[in-house]
Amino acid sequence: MPSIRPARPAEADRLTEIALAAKRHWGYPETWMDAWRDALAFTPDGVEAHLVHVATEADDVPVACVALSVDGDAVELEHLWVEPAAMGRGLGRALFEHAVRVARDAGGTALFIDSDPFAEPFYQRMGAERVGWTRADVLGERRELPRLRFDL
């Protein structure tokens, strides 16, 4: 089982690498990847400002991460990424379950997710339900993301 701990600001570049590799795993065009680069980037200040946790293996190097933001009793899952080489080991499930505990501890009653369409089945297996759509156009191309809710 992985070790899950709070992320360190100095790990921001590593978390960005994980996010980009995981997003690229779905086969998106490089032009889209370039357009998303800033949205997928972690910064040291961002790691400090949000509830960011990492899953590590024996060497304590992050291989997956999750980030939450809290607004009253609503918690937003901002990021959940697993490095492609580490996929299929239960890291996503472990991080999601950890995020649920963190969200509850933060006083949340609902966890909201604007999911990549490829990730929606994973979140539904975790118990989230689609409640709508979020518009997320890229380079002038219309794109809608499933908006999911997980009751805490």
C-alpha positions in Angstrom: 0.0 0.0 0.0 1.3 3.5 -0.7 2.2 6.0 1.9 0.1 9.2 1.7 1.3 12.4 3.2 0.9 16.2 2.8 2.8 17.5 -0.2 5.9 19.7 0.3 6.1 23.0 -1.6 9.5 21.9 -2.9 7.7 19.0 -4.7 5.6 21.4 -7.0 7.7 20.6 -10.1 7.3 16.8 -9.5 3.6 17.2 -9.1 3.4 19.1 -12.3 5.3 16.3 -14.1 2.8 13.8 -12.7 -0.2 15.9 -13.8 1.1 16.4 -17.3 2.1 12.7 -17.8 -1.3 11.5 -16.5 -3.2 13.9 -18.8 -1.0 13.0 -21.8 -1.8 9.4 -21.1 -5.3 9.9 -22.5 -3.8 10.7 -25.9 -4.7 14.4 -26.1 -3.1 16.4 -28.9 0.1 18.2 -27.8 -1.4 21.5 -28.8 -4.1 20.9 -26.1 -1.4 19.8 -23.6 0.4 23.1 -24.2 -2.8 25.0 -23.7 -3.4 23.2 -20.4 0.1 23.5 -19.1 -0.6 26.4 -16.7 -3.8 24.8 -15.4 -1.9 21.6 -14.7 1.0 23.3 -13.1 1.6 23.2 -9.3 3.5 26.0 -7.6 5.1 26.0 -4.2 2.6 28.7 -3.1 -0.3 26.6 -4.5 0.8 23.6 -2.6 0.8 25.7 0.6 -2.6 27.3 -0.1 -4.5 24.1 -0.9 -4.9 20.7 0.7 -2.4 18.8 -1.4 -1.4 15.3 -0.6 0.9 12.8 -2.4 1.1 9.0 -2.6 4.7 7.8 -2.5 6.4 4.5 -2.7 9.5 3.2 -1.0 11.8 6.0 -2.0 9.3 8.7 -0.7 9.1 10.3 -4.2 5.6 11.2 -5.2 3.9 9.0 -7.9 0.4 10.4 -7.5 -1.3 13.5 -6.0 -4.6 15.0 -5.0 -5.5 18.6 -4.3 -8.6 20.0 -2.7 -9.9 23.5 -2.1 -12.5 24.3 0.5 -15.3 26.9 0.2 -17.6 26.6 3.2 -19.1 23.2 3.2 -18.3 22.6 -0.5 -15.0 21.0 -1.3 -13.6 21.0 -4.8 -11.3 18.2 -6.0 -8.9 20.3 -8.1 -6.5 17.6 -9.1 -6.1 13.8 -8.8 -3.3 12.4 -10.9 -1.4 9.1 -11.0 1.8 8.8 -12.9 1.1 6.4 -15.8 3.7 3.9 -14.8 2.0 3.6 -11.4 -1.6 3.2 -12.7 -3.5 0.1 -11.9 -2.0 -0.3 -8.3 -4.9 1.3 -6.4 -3.2 4.7 -5.9 -6.1 6.6 -7.4 -8.6 4.8 -5.1 -6.4 5.3 -2.1 -6.0 9.0 -2.8 -9.7 9.5 -3.5 -10.6 7.8 -0.2 -7.9 9.9 1.6 -9.4 13.1 -0.1 -12.8 12.2 1.2 -11.5 11.9 4.8 -9.6 15.3 4.4 -12.7 16.9 3.0 -14.9 15.7 5.9 -12.3 16.8 8.4 -12.4 20.3 6.7 -16.1 20.5 7.4 -17.2 19.6 3.9 -20.6 18.1 3.1 -20.1 17.6 -0.6 -17.0 17.0 -2.8 -17.4 18.4 -6.3 -15.4 17.3 -9.3 -15.1 18.7 -12.8 -13.9 15.4 -14.3 -11.9 14.7 -17.4 -14.4 12.6 -19.5 -11.9 9.7 -19.4 -11.8 9.8 -15.6 -15.6 10.0 -15.0 -16.1 6.2 -14.8 -13.4 6.0 -12.0 -15.2 8.7 -10.0 -18.5 7.0 -10.5 -17.0 3.7 -9.2 -16.0 5.7 -6.2 -19.6 6.8 -5.6 -19.8 10.2 -7.3 -22.8 11.1 -9.4 -23.0 13.4 -12.4 -24.9 16.6 -11.5 -24.3 18.5 -14.7 -21.6 19.8 -17.0 -18.9 22.5 -16.9 -17.9 24.2 -20.1 -14.1 23.9 -20.7 -13.3 24.9 -24.3 -9.8 24.4 -25.6 -8.3 26.3 -28.4 -11.7 27.3 -29.7 -13.0 23.8 -29.7 -16.2 23.2 -27.5 -15.5 20.9 -24.6 -17.7 20.0 -21.7 -16.6 18.3 -18.5 -18.8 16.1 -16.4 -19.6 17.9 -13.1 -19.8 15.3 -10.4 -20.8 15.3 -6.7 -19.8 13.0 -3.9 -21.8 13.4 -0.8 -19.6 13.4 2.3 
